[in-house]
């Protein structure tokens, strides 16, 4: 049976642990949306009236 390794004191870990006890755990990270995907979802220019009329005519 192996002997347990002695834990070395770390001030950083102690401070983080104390902060977690007082404030709580930090929220999980949020992924920022990709600007290229955002651009394709919202086109830069609106469709022209002629394009809209031709689309509605094809569907009917």
PDB file of N, CA, C, O and CB in Angstrom:
ATOM      1  N   UNK A   1       0.844  -1.176   0.000  1.00  0.00           N
ATOM      2  CA  UNK A   1       0.000   0.000   0.000  1.00  0.00           C
ATOM      3  C   UNK A   1       0.892   1.243   0.000  1.00  0.00           C
ATOM      4  O   UNK A   1       1.837   1.352   0.782  1.00  0.00           O
ATOM      5  CB  UNK A   1      -0.962  -0.004   1.223  1.00  0.00           C
ATOM      6  N   UNK A   2       0.562   2.185  -0.908  1.00  0.00           N
ATOM      7  CA  UNK A   2       1.370   3.392  -1.014  1.00  0.00           C
ATOM      8  C   UNK A   2       1.041   4.372   0.101  1.00  0.00           C
ATOM      9  O   UNK A   2      -0.090   4.455   0.578  1.00  0.00           O
ATOM     10  CB  UNK A   2       1.163   4.052  -2.369  1.00  0.00           C
ATOM     11  N   UNK A   3       2.049   5.094   0.488  1.00  0.00           N
ATOM     12  CA  UNK A   3       1.865   6.121   1.497  1.00  0.00           C
ATOM     13  C   UNK A   3       1.272   7.364   0.822  1.00  0.00           C
ATOM     14  O   UNK A   3       1.718   7.737  -0.264  1.00  0.00           O
ATOM     15  CB  UNK A   3       3.216   6.454   2.214  1.00  0.00           C
ATOM     16  N   UNK A   4       0.287   8.005   1.435  1.00  0.00           N
ATOM     17  CA  UNK A   4      -0.345   9.188   0.864  1.00  0.00           C
ATOM     18  C   UNK A   4       0.662  10.321   0.782  1.00  0.00           C
ATOM     19  O   UNK A   4       1.442  10.546   1.706  1.00  0.00           O
ATOM     20  CB  UNK A   4      -1.568   9.613   1.697  1.00  0.00           C
ATOM     21  N   UNK A   5       0.632  11.030  -0.342  1.00  0.00           N
ATOM     22  CA  UNK A   5       1.564  12.134  -0.541  1.00  0.00           C
ATOM     23  C   UNK A   5       1.125  13.323   0.308  1.00  0.00           C
ATOM     24  O   UNK A   5      -0.058  13.663   0.349  1.00  0.00           O
ATOM     25  CB  UNK A   5       1.647  12.529  -2.042  1.00  0.00           C
ATOM     26  N   UNK A   6       2.072  13.943   0.975  1.00  0.00           N
ATOM     27  CA  UNK A   6       1.780  15.085   1.830  1.00  0.00           C
ATOM     28  C   UNK A   6       1.355  16.266   0.957  1.00  0.00           C
ATOM     29  O   UNK A   6       2.029  16.587  -0.022  1.00  0.00           O
ATOM     30  CB  UNK A   6       3.013  15.456   2.705  1.00  0.00           C
ATOM     31  N   UNK A   7       0.251  16.907   1.302  1.00  0.00           N
ATOM     32  CA  UNK A   7      -0.248  18.048   0.548  1.00  0.00           C
ATOM     33  C   UNK A   7       0.556  19.300   0.889  1.00  0.00           C
ATOM     34  O   UNK A   7       0.737  19.641   2.058  1.00  0.00           O
ATOM     35  CB  UNK A   7      -1.743  18.273   0.835  1.00  0.00           C
ATOM     36  N   UNK A   8       1.028  19.971  -0.147  1.00  0.00           N
ATOM     37  CA  UNK A   8       1.772  21.206   0.032  1.00  0.00           C
ATOM     38  C   UNK A   8       0.769  22.356   0.003  1.00  0.00           C
ATOM     39  O   UNK A   8      -0.109  22.396  -0.859  1.00  0.00           O
ATOM     40  CB  UNK A   8       2.877  21.378  -1.070  1.00  0.00           C
ATOM     41  N   UNK A   9       0.901  23.297   0.949  1.00  0.00           N
ATOM     42  CA  UNK A   9      -0.037  24.415   1.021  1.00  0.00           C
ATOM     43  C   UNK A   9       0.136  25.332  -0.184  1.00  0.00           C
ATOM     44  O   UNK A   9       1.249  25.712  -0.545  1.00  0.00           O
ATOM     45  CB  UNK A   9       0.160  25.206   2.328  1.00  0.00           C
ATOM     46  N   UNK A  10      -0.993  25.676  -0.794  1.00  0.00           N
ATOM     47  CA  UNK A  10      -0.982  26.590  -1.929  1.00  0.00           C
ATOM     48  C   UNK A  10      -1.906  27.755  -1.594  1.00  0.00           C
ATOM     49  O   UNK A  10      -3.103  27.559  -1.381  1.00  0.00           O
ATOM     50  CB  UNK A  10      -1.425  25.871  -3.254  1.00  0.00           C
ATOM     51  N   UNK A  11      -1.361  28.954  -1.548  1.00  0.00           N
ATOM     52  CA  UNK A  11      -2.151  30.129  -1.201  1.00  0.00           C
ATOM     53  C   UNK A  11      -3.238  30.385  -2.248  1.00  0.00           C
ATOM     54  O   UNK A  11      -4.346  30.800  -1.907  1.00  0.00           O
ATOM     55  CB  UNK A  11      -1.243  31.361  -1.064  1.00  0.00           C
ATOM     56  N   UNK A  12      -2.926  30.140  -3.502  1.00  0.00           N
ATOM     57  CA  UNK A  12      -3.898  30.380  -4.579  1.00  0.00           C
ATOM     58  C   UNK A  12      -5.109  29.475  -4.407  1.00  0.00           C
ATOM     59  O   UNK A  12      -6.250  29.927  -4.507  1.00  0.00           O
ATOM     60  CB  UNK A  12      -3.251  30.148  -5.967  1.00  0.00           C
ATOM     61  N   UNK A  13      -4.858  28.191  -4.147  1.00  0.00           N
ATOM     62  CA  UNK A  13      -5.965  27.255  -3.967  1.00  0.00           C
ATOM     63  C   UNK A  13      -6.785  27.606  -2.732  1.00  0.00           C
ATOM     64  O   UNK A  13      -8.007  27.457  -2.741  1.00  0.00           O
ATOM     65  CB  UNK A  13      -5.441  25.822  -3.859  1.00  0.00           C
ATOM     66  N   UNK A  14      -6.135  28.067  -1.677  1.00  0.00           N
ATOM     67  CA  UNK A  14      -6.843  28.434  -0.456  1.00  0.00           C
ATOM     68  C   UNK A  14      -7.743  29.651  -0.691  1.00  0.00           C
ATOM     69  O   UNK A  14      -8.880  29.690  -0.220  1.00  0.00           O
ATOM     70  CB  UNK A  14      -5.842  28.723   0.675  1.00  0.00           C
ATOM     71  N   UNK A  15      -7.230  30.631  -1.417  1.00  0.00           N
ATOM     72  CA  UNK A  15      -8.023  31.836  -1.699  1.00  0.00           C
ATOM     73  C   UNK A  15      -9.214  31.499  -2.585  1.00  0.00           C
ATOM     74  O   UNK A  15     -10.323  31.974  -2.345  1.00  0.00           O
ATOM     75  CB  UNK A  15      -7.152  32.916  -2.372  1.00  0.00           C
ATOM     76  N   UNK A  16      -8.986  30.677  -3.613  1.00  0.00           N
ATOM     77  CA  UNK A  16     -10.083  30.296  -4.513  1.00  0.00           C
ATOM     78  C   UNK A  16     -11.148  29.501  -3.767  1.00  0.00           C
ATOM     79  O   UNK A  16     -12.343  29.707  -3.980  1.00  0.00           O
ATOM     80  CB  UNK A  16      -9.548  29.473  -5.700  1.00  0.00           C
ATOM     81  N   UNK A  17     -10.720  28.595  -2.897  1.00  0.00           N
ATOM     82  CA  UNK A  17     -11.666  27.798  -2.120  1.00  0.00           C
ATOM     83  C   UNK A  17     -12.493  28.688  -1.198  1.00  0.00           C
ATOM     84  O   UNK A  17     -13.704  28.504  -1.074  1.00  0.00           O
ATOM     85  CB  UNK A  17     -10.926  26.731  -1.304  1.00  0.00           C
ATOM     86  N   UNK A  18     -11.844  29.642  -0.559  1.00  0.00           N
ATOM     87  CA  UNK A  18     -12.537  30.579   0.329  1.00  0.00           C
ATOM     88  C   UNK A  18     -13.548  31.411  -0.454  1.00  0.00           C
ATOM     89  O   UNK A  18     -14.662  31.643   0.016  1.00  0.00           O
ATOM     90  CB  UNK A  18     -11.526  31.501   1.039  1.00  0.00           C
ATOM     91  N   UNK A  19     -13.163  31.857  -1.640  1.00  0.00           N
ATOM     92  CA  UNK A  19     -14.075  32.657  -2.459  1.00  0.00           C
ATOM     93  C   UNK A  19     -15.271  31.829  -2.916  1.00  0.00           C
ATOM     94  O   UNK A  19     -16.398  32.326  -2.943  1.00  0.00           O
ATOM     95  CB  UNK A  19     -13.337  33.232  -3.675  1.00  0.00           C
ATOM     96  N   UNK A  20     -15.030  30.565  -3.277  1.00  0.00           N
ATOM     97  CA  UNK A  20     -16.141  29.698  -3.690  1.00  0.00           C
ATOM     98  C   UNK A  20     -17.113  29.474  -2.547  1.00  0.00           C
ATOM     99  O   UNK A  20     -18.323  29.408  -2.765  1.00  0.00           O
ATOM    100  CB  UNK A  20     -15.616  28.353  -4.196  1.00  0.00           C
ATOM    101  N   UNK A  21     -16.593  29.355  -1.319  1.00  0.00           N
ATOM    102  CA  UNK A  21     -17.465  29.173  -0.160  1.00  0.00           C
ATOM    103  C   UNK A  21     -18.333  30.399   0.081  1.00  0.00           C
ATOM    104  O   UNK A  21     -19.508  30.269   0.426  1.00  0.00           O
ATOM    105  CB  UNK A  21     -16.637  28.870   1.085  1.00  0.00           C
ATOM    106  N   UNK A  22     -17.770  31.578  -0.098  1.00  0.00           N
ATOM    107  CA  UNK A  22     -18.511  32.812   0.187  1.00  0.00           C
ATOM    108  C   UNK A  22     -19.446  33.224  -0.941  1.00  0.00           C
ATOM    109  O   UNK A  22     -20.594  33.589  -0.687  1.00  0.00           O
ATOM    110  CB  UNK A  22     -17.546  33.933   0.463  1.00  0.00           C
ATOM    111  N   UNK A  23     -18.981  33.170  -2.167  1.00  0.00           N
ATOM    112  CA  UNK A  23     -19.744  33.691  -3.305  1.00  0.00           C
ATOM    113  C   UNK A  23     -20.489  32.586  -4.034  1.00  0.00           C
ATOM    114  O   UNK A  23     -21.601  32.800  -4.516  1.00  0.00           O
ATOM    115  CB  UNK A  23     -18.820  34.414  -4.274  1.00  0.00           C
ATOM    116  N   UNK A  24     -19.899  31.434  -4.118  1.00  0.00           N
ATOM    117  CA  UNK A  24     -20.480  30.336  -4.881  1.00  0.00           C
ATOM    118  C   UNK A  24     -19.627  30.069  -6.110  1.00  0.00           C
ATOM    119  O   UNK A  24     -18.695  30.812  -6.418  1.00  0.00           O
ATOM    120  CB  UNK A  24     -21.940  30.652  -5.286  1.00  0.00           C
ATOM    121  N   UNK A  25     -19.964  29.003  -6.795  1.00  0.00           N
ATOM    122  CA  UNK A  25     -19.171  28.654  -7.963  1.00  0.00           C
ATOM    123  C   UNK A  25     -19.461  29.627  -9.101  1.00  0.00           C
ATOM    124  O   UNK A  25     -20.583  30.123  -9.210  1.00  0.00           O
ATOM    125  CB  UNK A  25     -19.456  27.207  -8.402  1.00  0.00           C
ATOM    126  N   UNK A  26     -18.477  29.908  -9.946  1.00  0.00           N
ATOM    127  CA  UNK A  26     -18.712  30.812 -11.067  1.00  0.00           C
ATOM    128  C   UNK A  26     -19.617  30.149 -12.103  1.00  0.00           C
ATOM    129  O   UNK A  26     -19.633  28.923 -12.211  1.00  0.00           O
ATOM    130  CB  UNK A  26     -17.377  31.234 -11.711  1.00  0.00           C
ATOM    131  N   UNK A  27     -20.372  30.945 -12.868  1.00  0.00           N
ATOM    132  CA  UNK A  27     -21.244  30.353 -13.877  1.00  0.00           C
ATOM    133  C   UNK A  27     -20.420  29.710 -14.989  1.00  0.00           C
ATOM    134  O   UNK A  27     -19.282  30.114 -15.229  1.00  0.00           O
ATOM    135  CB  UNK A  27     -22.190  31.415 -14.461  1.00  0.00           C
ATOM    136  N   UNK A  28     -20.984  28.716 -15.667  1.00  0.00           N
ATOM    137  CA  UNK A  28     -20.235  28.090 -16.760  1.00  0.00           C
ATOM    138  C   UNK A  28     -19.995  29.103 -17.871  1.00  0.00           C
ATOM    139  O   UNK A  28     -20.755  30.058 -18.033  1.00  0.00           O
ATOM    140  CB  UNK A  28     -20.990  26.856 -17.309  1.00  0.00           C
ATOM    141  N   UNK A  29     -18.936  28.884 -18.628  1.00  0.00           N
ATOM    142  CA  UNK A  29     -18.591  29.848 -19.667  1.00  0.00           C
ATOM    143  C   UNK A  29     -19.642  29.851 -20.766  1.00  0.00           C
ATOM    144  O   UNK A  29     -20.235  28.819 -21.081  1.00  0.00           O
ATOM    145  CB  UNK A  29     -17.210  29.537 -20.254  1.00  0.00           C
ATOM    146  N   UNK A  30     -19.862  31.022 -21.341  1.00  0.00           N
ATOM    147  CA  UNK A  30     -20.817  31.163 -22.437  1.00  0.00           C
ATOM    148  C   UNK A  30     -20.043  31.230 -23.744  1.00  0.00           C
ATOM    149  O   UNK A  30     -19.044  31.942 -23.851  1.00  0.00           O
ATOM    150  CB  UNK A  30     -21.714  32.428 -22.251  1.00  0.00           C
ATOM    151  N   UNK A  31     -20.507  30.494 -24.723  1.00  0.00           N
ATOM    152  CA  UNK A  31     -19.847  30.486 -26.022  1.00  0.00           C
ATOM    153  C   UNK A  31     -20.361  31.676 -26.822  1.00  0.00           C
ATOM    154  O   UNK A  31     -21.569  31.855 -26.982  1.00  0.00           O
ATOM    155  CB  UNK A  31     -20.098  29.141 -26.783  1.00  0.00           C
ATOM    156  N   UNK A  32     -19.435  32.486 -27.321  1.00  0.00           N
ATOM    157  CA  UNK A  32     -19.825  33.633 -28.129  1.00  0.00           C
ATOM    158  C   UNK A  32     -20.211  33.162 -29.525  1.00  0.00           C
ATOM    159  O   UNK A  32     -19.554  32.288 -30.089  1.00  0.00           O
ATOM    160  CB  UNK A  32     -18.682  34.675 -28.198  1.00  0.00           C
ATOM    161  N   UNK A  33     -21.279  33.738 -30.088  1.00  0.00           N
ATOM    162  CA  UNK A  33     -21.697  33.311 -31.422  1.00  0.00           C
ATOM    163  C   UNK A  33     -20.654  33.706 -32.473  1.00  0.00           C
ATOM    164  O   UNK A  33     -19.989  34.735 -32.355  1.00  0.00           O
ATOM    165  CB  UNK A  33     -23.067  33.921 -31.775  1.00  0.00           C
ATOM    166  N   UNK A  34     -20.532  32.875 -33.490  1.00  0.00           N
ATOM    167  CA  UNK A  34     -19.581  33.124 -34.565  1.00  0.00           C
ATOM    168  C   UNK A  34     -20.087  34.294 -35.414  1.00  0.00           C
ATOM    169  O   UNK A  34     -21.220  34.239 -35.892  1.00  0.00           O
ATOM    170  CB  UNK A  34     -19.377  31.846 -35.438  1.00  0.00           C
ATOM    171  N   UNK A  35     -19.298  35.341 -35.619  1.00  0.00           N
ATOM    172  CA  UNK A  35     -19.782  36.501 -36.385  1.00  0.00           C
ATOM    173  C   UNK A  35     -20.157  36.154 -37.816  1.00  0.00           C
ATOM    174  O   UNK A  35     -21.050  36.784 -38.382  1.00  0.00           O
ATOM    175  CB  UNK A  35     -18.732  37.583 -36.398  1.00  0.00           C
ATOM    176  N   UNK A  36     -19.498  35.166 -38.416  1.00  0.00           N
ATOM    177  CA  UNK A  36     -19.835  34.786 -39.789  1.00  0.00           C
ATOM    178  C   UNK A  36     -21.226  34.163 -39.853  1.00  0.00           C
ATOM    179  O   UNK A  36     -21.988  34.446 -40.778  1.00  0.00           O
ATOM    180  CB  UNK A  36     -18.789  33.806 -40.349  1.00  0.00           C
ATOM    181  N   UNK A  37     -21.563  33.319 -38.881  1.00  0.00           N
ATOM    182  CA  UNK A  37     -22.891  32.708 -38.860  1.00  0.00           C
ATOM    183  C   UNK A  37     -23.957  33.762 -38.588  1.00  0.00           C
ATOM    184  O   UNK A  37     -25.050  33.701 -39.150  1.00  0.00           O
ATOM    185  CB  UNK A  37     -22.959  31.595 -37.800  1.00  0.00           C
ATOM    186  N   UNK A  38     -23.644  34.720 -37.735  1.00  0.00           N
ATOM    187  CA  UNK A  38     -24.591  35.775 -37.411  1.00  0.00           C
ATOM    188  C   UNK A  38     -24.890  36.617 -38.653  1.00  0.00           C
ATOM    189  O   UNK A  38     -26.029  37.023 -38.883  1.00  0.00           O
ATOM    190  CB  UNK A  38     -24.046  36.662 -36.276  1.00  0.00           C
ATOM    191  N   UNK A  39     -23.845  36.873 -39.448  1.00  0.00           N
ATOM    192  CA  UNK A  39     -24.005  37.672 -40.658  1.00  0.00           C
ATOM    193  C   UNK A  39     -24.888  36.967 -41.676  1.00  0.00           C
ATOM    194  O   UNK A  39     -25.690  37.617 -42.346  1.00  0.00           O
ATOM    195  CB  UNK A  39     -22.647  37.979 -41.271  1.00  0.00           C
ATOM    196  N   UNK A  40     -24.756  35.644 -41.807  1.00  0.00           N
ATOM    197  CA  UNK A  40     -25.561  34.912 -42.778  1.00  0.00           C
ATOM    198  C   UNK A  40     -27.018  34.822 -42.321  1.00  0.00           C
ATOM    199  O   UNK A  40     -27.922  34.759 -43.154  1.00  0.00           O
ATOM    200  CB  UNK A  40     -24.985  33.505 -42.998  1.00  0.00           C
ATOM    201  N   UNK A  41     -27.253  34.815 -41.013  1.00  0.00           N
ATOM    202  CA  UNK A  41     -28.620  34.748 -40.498  1.00  0.00           C
ATOM    203  C   UNK A  41     -29.352  36.062 -40.753  1.00  0.00           C
ATOM    204  O   UNK A  41     -30.542  36.050 -41.068  1.00  0.00           O
ATOM    205  CB  UNK A  41     -28.616  34.422 -38.993  1.00  0.00           C
ATOM    206  N   UNK A  42     -28.668  37.183 -40.622  1.00  0.00           N
ATOM    207  CA  UNK A  42     -29.265  38.495 -40.872  1.00  0.00           C
ATOM    208  C   UNK A  42     -28.601  39.103 -42.103  1.00  0.00           C
ATOM    209  O   UNK A  42     -27.501  39.648 -42.004  1.00  0.00           O
ATOM    210  CB  UNK A  42     -29.112  39.435 -39.630  1.00  0.00           C
ATOM    211  N   UNK A  43     -29.259  39.016 -43.270  1.00  0.00           N
ATOM    212  CA  UNK A  43     -28.630  39.561 -44.467  1.00  0.00           C
ATOM    213  C   UNK A  43     -28.417  41.063 -44.355  1.00  0.00           C
ATOM    214  O   UNK A  43     -29.145  41.754 -43.641  1.00  0.00           O
ATOM    215  CB  UNK A  43     -29.471  39.247 -45.691  1.00  0.00           C
ATOM    216  N   UNK A  44     -27.413  41.560 -45.068  1.00  0.00           N
ATOM    217  CA  UNK A  44     -27.048  42.958 -44.977  1.00  0.00           C
ATOM    218  C   UNK A  44     -28.110  43.857 -45.624  1.00  0.00           C
ATOM    219  O   UNK A  44     -28.399  44.947 -45.130  1.00  0.00           O
ATOM    220  CB  UNK A  44     -25.692  43.185 -45.632  1.00  0.00           C
ATOM    221  N   UNK A  45     -28.678  43.386 -46.726  1.00  0.00           N
ATOM    222  CA  UNK A  45     -29.679  44.186 -47.441  1.00  0.00           C
ATOM    223  C   UNK A  45     -31.011  43.457 -47.469  1.00  0.00           C
ATOM    224  O   UNK A  45     -31.057  42.232 -47.575  1.00  0.00           O
ATOM    225  CB  UNK A  45     -29.210  44.496 -48.879  1.00  0.00           C
ATOM    226  N   UNK A  46     -32.081  44.210 -47.374  1.00  0.00           N
ATOM    227  CA  UNK A  46     -33.413  43.618 -47.466  1.00  0.00           C
ATOM    228  C   UNK A  46     -33.695  43.243 -48.920  1.00  0.00           C
ATOM    229  O   UNK A  46     -33.095  43.788 -49.848  1.00  0.00           O
ATOM    230  CB  UNK A  46     -34.498  44.599 -46.925  1.00  0.00           C
ATOM    231  N   UNK A  47     -34.615  42.308 -49.093  1.00  0.00           N
ATOM    232  CA  UNK A  47     -34.974  41.913 -50.457  1.00  0.00           C
ATOM    233  C   UNK A  47     -35.778  43.031 -51.110  1.00  0.00           C
ATOM    234  O   UNK A  47     -36.509  43.761 -50.441  1.00  0.00           O
ATOM    235  CB  UNK A  47     -35.781  40.582 -50.460  1.00  0.00           C
ATOM    236  N   UNK A  48     -35.634  43.151 -52.421  1.00  0.00           N
ATOM    237  CA  UNK A  48     -36.354  44.195 -53.140  1.00  0.00           C
ATOM    238  C   UNK A  48     -37.817  43.799 -53.285  1.00  0.00           C
ATOM    239  O   UNK A  48     -38.177  42.633 -53.127  1.00  0.00           O
ATOM    240  CB  UNK A  48     -35.718  44.450 -54.526  1.00  0.00           C
ATOM    241  N   UNK A  49     -38.637  44.767 -53.582  1.00  0.00           N
ATOM    242  CA  UNK A  49     -40.074  44.528 -53.748  1.00  0.00           C
ATOM    243  C   UNK A  49     -40.320  43.577 -54.911  1.00  0.00           C
ATOM    244  O   UNK A  49     -41.186  42.707 -54.829  1.00  0.00           O
ATOM    245  CB  UNK A  49     -40.828  45.855 -53.975  1.00  0.00           C
ATOM    246  N   UNK A  50     -39.569  43.736 -55.984  1.00  0.00           N
ATOM    247  CA  UNK A  50     -39.737  42.858 -57.138  1.00  0.00           C
ATOM    248  C   UNK A  50     -39.424  41.403 -56.784  1.00  0.00           C
ATOM    249  O   UNK A  50     -40.127  40.495 -57.228  1.00  0.00           O
ATOM    250  CB  UNK A  50     -38.841  43.322 -58.287  1.00  0.00           C
ATOM    251  N   UNK A  51     -38.383  41.177 -55.994  1.00  0.00           N
ATOM    252  CA  UNK A  51     -38.018  39.821 -55.578  1.00  0.00           C
ATOM    253  C   UNK A  51     -39.100  39.216 -54.687  1.00  0.00           C
ATOM    254  O   UNK A  51     -39.426  38.035 -54.808  1.00  0.00           O
ATOM    255  CB  UNK A  51     -36.669  39.829 -54.839  1.00  0.00           C
ATOM    256  N   UNK A  52     -39.657  40.037 -53.788  1.00  0.00           N
ATOM    257  CA  UNK A  52     -40.711  39.539 -52.912  1.00  0.00           C
ATOM    258  C   UNK A  52     -41.954  39.172 -53.696  1.00  0.00           C
ATOM    259  O   UNK A  52     -42.588  38.155 -53.416  1.00  0.00           O
ATOM    260  CB  UNK A  52     -41.053  40.571 -51.857  1.00  0.00           C
ATOM    261  N   UNK A  53     -42.312  40.001 -54.686  1.00  0.00           N
ATOM    262  CA  UNK A  53     -43.516  39.736 -55.488  1.00  0.00           C
ATOM    263  C   UNK A  53     -43.313  38.462 -56.317  1.00  0.00           C
ATOM    264  O   UNK A  53     -44.226  37.646 -56.438  1.00  0.00           O
ATOM    265  CB  UNK A  53     -43.843  40.950 -56.420  1.00  0.00           C
ATOM    266  N   UNK A  54     -42.123  38.296 -56.883  1.00  0.00           N
ATOM    267  CA  UNK A  54     -41.879  37.118 -57.696  1.00  0.00           C
ATOM    268  C   UNK A  54     -41.896  35.843 -56.847  1.00  0.00           C
ATOM    269  O   UNK A  54     -42.326  34.792 -57.322  1.00  0.00           O
ATOM    270  CB  UNK A  54     -40.545  37.252 -58.424  1.00  0.00           C
ATOM    271  N   UNK A  55     -41.437  35.926 -55.613  1.00  0.00           N
ATOM    272  CA  UNK A  55     -41.476  34.759 -54.712  1.00  0.00           C
ATOM    273  C   UNK A  55     -42.913  34.368 -54.397  1.00  0.00           C
ATOM    274  O   UNK A  55     -43.255  33.186 -54.451  1.00  0.00           O
ATOM    275  CB  UNK A  55     -40.713  35.056 -53.403  1.00  0.00           C
ATOM    276  N   UNK A  56     -43.760  35.341 -54.069  1.00  0.00           N
ATOM    277  CA  UNK A  56     -45.141  35.032 -53.717  1.00  0.00           C
ATOM    278  C   UNK A  56     -45.901  34.511 -54.930  1.00  0.00           C
ATOM    279  O   UNK A  56     -46.804  33.687 -54.784  1.00  0.00           O
ATOM    280  CB  UNK A  56     -45.839  36.271 -53.144  1.00  0.00           C
ATOM    281  N   UNK A  57     -45.551  34.974 -56.114  1.00  0.00           N
ATOM    282  CA  UNK A  57     -46.208  34.493 -57.324  1.00  0.00           C
ATOM    283  C   UNK A  57     -45.868  33.049 -57.623  1.00  0.00           C
ATOM    284  O   UNK A  57     -46.711  32.312 -58.134  1.00  0.00           O
ATOM    285  CB  UNK A  57     -45.832  35.354 -58.496  1.00  0.00           C
ATOM    286  N   UNK A  58     -44.648  32.627 -57.317  1.00  0.00           N
ATOM    287  CA  UNK A  58     -44.220  31.257 -57.578  1.00  0.00           C
ATOM    288  C   UNK A  58     -44.886  30.273 -56.625  1.00  0.00           C
ATOM    289  O   UNK A  58     -45.212  29.154 -57.022  1.00  0.00           O
ATOM    290  CB  UNK A  58     -42.704  31.147 -57.464  1.00  0.00           C
ATOM    291  N   UNK A  59     -45.092  30.671 -55.380  1.00  0.00           N
ATOM    292  CA  UNK A  59     -45.662  29.777 -54.376  1.00  0.00           C
ATOM    293  C   UNK A  59     -47.145  29.515 -54.605  1.00  0.00           C
ATOM    294  O   UNK A  59     -47.632  28.417 -54.336  1.00  0.00           O
ATOM    295  CB  UNK A  59     -45.458  30.353 -52.997  1.00  0.00           C
ATOM    296  N   UNK A  60     -47.852  30.504 -55.094  1.00  0.00           N
ATOM    297  CA  UNK A  60     -49.308  30.388 -55.247  1.00  0.00           C
ATOM    298  C   UNK A  60     -49.706  29.516 -56.399  1.00  0.00           C
ATOM    299  O   UNK A  60     -50.897  29.327 -56.647  1.00  0.00           O
ATOM    300  CB  UNK A  60     -49.920  31.736 -55.423  1.00  0.00           C
TER     301      UNK A  60
END
